[in-house]
Amino acid sequence: MNKHTLSAPPPDLRIIPIDSLLPHEEHDPQRSEALVNKLQSAEYMINPPIVAPVDSSHYVILDGANRCYTMKQIGFPHIIVQVVTYDSGYVELDSWKHVVSDWELGALLEAIKHIDGITIHDGQDTNSIAHIVMRSGQVISLLAPIESTHERNTLLREFVNIYKTNAKLYRTALMEPDEIWLLYPSAIALVIFPKYAPADIIAAAKYKAFLPPGISRHIIHGRALKLNYPMSLLLNTSHTLLEKNQALSTWVQSKMTERSVRYYAEATYQFDE
């Protein structure tokens, strides 16, 4: 039995300086623009971002990068996060697939040909930096003479930016293309990325060798949701960071005592995101 099939421990919630956060993927301004007004008027932090320690004073953002970026732009000095570690057994690292929709397949393929360093080959290839599956069932591989994950990330950023700016992009965890074509009738292609290791994520953050947005997928067992922690306590400038964390600890303990926290071990679908 895997460790994460057992009950996960209570979430490690902390309030940390917002400047201590390091992204591992390129920022997507289209997604954060819509958050500005929402977070400026929000009274509560609903779902805290997920982070992992990089060193004694920095954390890599695993999930929630747009919330972190937007709150920093607004002027929050501190942010509440859930801290996890890759070696805990409660964190799984996977990849999202990209559904490219509302564009022309020929235009996509022609644009890829103009990326210096990438060549297109028919069929699957274990050395590819990405595979593209078309509605016809044809599969092509994108190959590149890379020597490091950093070089791969650079080429992938250029590749993803092509359809991010010209088409509609959807992320999916579905495995079967036939299911995807049914859900996305205007889709022209499915992009499948290689697996990343935790060390790749940490290195991308430390050395700013960012992944394209929306590739890494972190599954957290024991994730804190619907927290509803007052934003005013994060904005408060009269309390020190230590005092804020002491107040957070008291707040969490009171929620536990009042039995206001419920643990769901099963996978769920949320329709209010």
Order of alpha helices (4+ residues) and beta strands (2+ residues): beta-beta-alpha-beta-beta-beta-alpha-beta-beta-beta-alpha-beta-beta-beta-alpha-beta-alpha-beta-alpha-beta-beta-alpha-alpha
